[in-house]
């Protein structure tokens, strides 16, 4: 269980220098993990978002480096 405080989409957006819409798109695309205390409320653990985005960037780099056929 993560004891890190939960933050809002706005706080995630500020942390990464993106718009809230981008954070919401990442959630829809399942690129970042989130916690849903209710149907409309979405919260995040920053460390988990950072790890997910780091992994996503590494997989993008791997795909670009792979030779195309």
C-alpha positions as CSV (number, residue, x, y, z in Angstrom):
1,X,0.0,0.0,0.0
2,X,1.3,3.4,-1.0
3,X,1.4,5.9,1.9
4,X,2.2,8.8,-0.5
5,X,-0.5,11.5,-0.5
6,X,-2.9,11.5,-3.4
7,X,-2.8,14.5,-5.8
8,X,-5.3,15.9,-8.3
9,X,-5.0,15.9,-12.1
10,X,-4.2,19.6,-11.9
11,X,-1.2,18.9,-9.6
12,X,0.0,16.1,-11.9
13,X,-0.3,18.6,-14.8
14,X,1.7,21.2,-12.9
15,X,4.4,18.7,-12.0
16,X,4.9,17.6,-15.6
17,X,4.3,20.9,-17.3
18,X,1.3,19.7,-19.3
19,X,-2.4,20.6,-19.4
20,X,-5.0,18.9,-17.3
21,X,-6.5,17.6,-20.6
22,X,-3.3,15.7,-21.3
23,X,-3.4,14.1,-17.8
24,X,-7.0,13.1,-18.5
25,X,-6.0,11.7,-21.9
26,X,-3.3,9.6,-20.2
27,X,-5.9,8.2,-17.9
28,X,-8.3,7.4,-20.7
29,X,-5.4,5.7,-22.6
30,X,-4.4,3.8,-19.4
31,X,-0.9,5.2,-19.7
32,X,-0.9,6.3,-16.0
33,X,-2.3,4.6,-12.9
34,X,-5.0,6.4,-10.9
35,X,-7.2,6.0,-7.9
36,X,-11.0,6.7,-8.3
37,X,-12.5,7.4,-4.9
38,X,-15.8,8.0,-6.7
39,X,-17.0,7.8,-10.3
40,X,-16.0,11.3,-11.2
41,X,-13.0,12.0,-8.9
42,X,-9.6,10.8,-10.0
43,X,-6.5,11.0,-7.9
44,X,-2.8,10.0,-8.4
45,X,0.3,9.0,-6.6
46,X,3.0,11.1,-8.2
47,X,5.7,8.4,-7.9
48,X,3.5,5.9,-9.7
49,X,2.7,8.3,-12.5
50,X,6.4,9.1,-12.9
51,X,7.3,5.4,-13.0
52,X,4.5,4.7,-15.6
53,X,5.6,7.6,-17.8
54,X,9.3,6.6,-17.6
55,X,8.4,3.0,-18.6
56,X,6.1,4.4,-21.4
57,X,9.0,6.5,-22.7
58,X,11.4,3.6,-22.6
59,X,9.0,1.4,-24.6
60,X,8.6,4.2,-27.2
61,X,12.4,4.4,-27.5
62,X,12.6,0.6,-28.0
63,X,9.9,0.6,-30.7
64,X,11.7,3.5,-32.5
65,X,15.0,1.7,-32.3
66,X,13.6,-1.6,-33.7
67,X,14.3,-2.1,-37.4
68,X,11.2,-1.8,-39.6
69,X,10.4,-4.5,-42.1
